[in-house]
Amino acid sequence: MRKAIGSEYAQALYELTSSLDELYEFIELLEIFQQSMRENTDFYAFLKHPKISSEEKKEVIADVLPKIPERLLHFLFVLVDNGRILELFDVIHQLKTSYYKSKNMKHFDVYSIEELSQGEKNKIEETLEKQYGVKAHLSFYLDKTLLGGLKIIFNGSVLEYSVLENLKNIKEILKNKKLR
């Protein structure tokens, strides 16, 4: 149900934009807002609190985002008025999916244990573009739980090129050999 709601709002915003460039700008601004929601737990709690009025929430959002385009600000106000501001995470995901599809691109989230060099990032991008036959858009994240290597997520699929995943595979092979 949540995804359907996020899709509907994403579709509405997609139709409000006048170009793919504007859509991309909106996505970037929404991601900044989303990041502030993630990093500031008090702000997140404020936005989801049922006893705080929509008017108060909209006032704070307008103060936090003074230079945001008016259409995007009003879109956020609609989410607040409809009690759907927490759906923003799904809305952004759906918007990005629509954007990448219209640009014949795929988005990949790449996780590594340490910061990758620009050369390494370029090599990953080149490899993924060659493997999937589309332009790759990459987001890089640090994940200290990896023992080494990479974890790449796209379209709900996980590609693991990590030491931990290799160890799990070896363990499974050894288990299967013991069963014989």
C-alpha atoms as one frame of an Amber mdcrd trajectory, in Angstrom:
protein
   0.000   0.000   0.000   2.781   2.424   0.951   4.563   1.983  -2.365   1.319
   2.660  -4.238   0.831   5.899  -2.300   4.441   6.923  -2.916   3.996   6.132
  -6.610   0.898   8.301  -6.879   2.608  11.318  -5.313   5.740  10.723  -7.394
   3.633  10.583 -10.569   1.907  13.834  -9.622   5.244  15.608  -9.074   6.661
  14.086 -12.254   3.740  15.581 -14.203   4.243  18.969 -12.524   7.806  19.301
 -13.769   8.421  21.019 -17.059  11.564  19.082 -18.020  13.826  16.232 -16.995
  16.366  18.808 -15.821  13.794  20.317 -13.480  12.821  16.850 -12.269  16.461
  16.092 -11.487  16.760  19.390  -9.579  13.638  18.491  -7.572  15.039  15.042
  -6.788  18.303  16.567  -5.552  16.466  19.065  -3.335  14.171  16.380  -1.954
  17.168  14.181  -1.180  18.761  17.021   0.808  15.513  17.427   2.747  15.303
  13.659   3.235  18.885  13.588   4.512  18.073  16.267   7.081  15.116  14.138
   8.212  17.421  11.132   8.630  20.212  12.979  10.403  18.082  15.131  12.692
  15.917  12.816  14.763  14.183  15.750  16.461  13.156  17.154  13.078  11.893
  13.731  11.990   9.958  13.312  15.242   8.479  16.797  14.793   7.264  16.004
  11.267   5.662  12.720  12.241   4.099  13.902  15.508   0.299  13.713  15.167
  -0.394  16.498  17.680   1.628  19.104  15.808  -0.577  20.920  13.322   0.010
  20.841   9.597   0.351  24.623   9.670   3.222  24.424  12.173   4.942  21.731
  10.148   4.597  23.723   6.913   5.961  26.826   8.623   9.063  24.940   9.764
   9.546  23.346   6.337   9.342  26.779   4.690  11.948  28.085   7.164  14.252
  25.102   6.606  13.946  25.371   2.792  13.834  29.113   2.047  15.199  28.877
  -1.516  13.229  25.895  -2.730  11.129  26.349  -5.894   7.547  27.256  -5.039
   6.009  24.237  -6.812   8.206  21.869  -4.857   7.441  23.630  -1.577   3.714
  23.353  -2.282   4.190  19.685  -3.098   5.735  19.171   0.342   2.819  21.101
   1.849   0.382  18.704   0.144   2.248  15.778   1.695   1.996  17.457   5.106
  -1.695  18.342   4.693  -2.498  14.757   3.696  -0.439  13.276   6.533   1.981
  11.744   4.024   5.261  13.580   4.651   6.844  10.311   5.795   6.025   8.852
   2.369   8.733  11.161   1.005  11.285   8.336   1.085   9.138   6.255  -1.282
   8.267   9.292  -3.406  11.950  10.042  -3.978  12.663   6.419  -4.851   9.807
   6.381  -7.380  10.880   9.732  -8.863  14.430   8.486  -9.318  13.155   5.307
 -10.951  11.056   7.338 -13.409  13.908   9.736 -14.112  16.451   6.997 -14.762
  14.016   5.076 -16.945  13.331   8.153 -19.089  17.097   8.710 -19.481  17.790
   4.991 -20.191  19.823   4.806 -17.001  20.041   2.505 -14.014  20.837   3.617
 -10.502  23.298   1.591  -8.455  24.071   1.980  -4.757  27.669   0.930  -4.186
  28.847   0.078  -0.673  32.476  -0.297   0.327  34.332  -0.462   3.627  36.459
   2.568   2.757  36.309   5.574   0.459  36.994   4.612  -3.154  39.338   6.588
  -5.386  37.908   8.374  -8.409  39.679   5.828 -10.621  37.996   2.951  -8.784
  34.620   4.663  -9.051  35.118   5.196 -12.780  36.094   1.540 -13.266  32.966
   0.357 -11.411  30.793   2.673 -13.505  32.399   1.482 -16.737  32.001  -2.180
 -15.757  28.325  -1.790 -14.800  27.530   0.150 -17.981  29.155  -2.551 -20.075
  27.455  -5.372 -18.152  23.937  -3.864 -18.231  24.058  -1.893 -21.484  22.790
   1.368 -19.972  24.199   4.558 -18.523  24.950   3.963 -14.848  24.220   6.476
 -12.109  26.122   5.549  -8.960  25.751   6.542  -5.323  28.623   5.543  -3.060
  28.276   4.694   0.623  30.573   3.449   3.339  29.586   0.213   5.085  31.859
  -0.790   7.950  30.142  -4.192   8.207  31.795  -5.337   4.971  35.035  -7.231
   5.490  36.267  -6.022   2.125  35.117  -5.794  -1.458  31.850  -4.255  -2.642
  28.122  -4.634  -2.306  26.076  -3.199  -5.190  22.305  -2.794  -4.995  19.989
  -1.976  -7.899  16.338  -2.676  -8.703  16.022  -4.586  -5.435  18.853  -6.963
  -6.387  22.075  -7.274  -4.416  25.393  -8.065  -6.067  27.997  -8.945  -3.457
  31.655  -8.914  -4.239  32.691  -8.929  -0.599  35.027 -11.098   1.450  32.123
 -11.965   3.766  30.007 -13.184   0.843  32.935 -15.276  -0.441  33.345 -16.813
   3.022  29.612 -17.637   3.130  29.896 -19.317  -0.279  32.904 -21.361   0.841
  31.061 -22.376   4.022  28.067 -23.527   1.951  30.311 -25.551  -0.364  31.996
 -27.220   2.613  28.614 -27.984   4.210  27.422 -29.608   1.007  30.596 -31.724
   0.767  30.067 -33.002   4.328  26.551 -34.126   3.424  27.828 -36.463   0.696
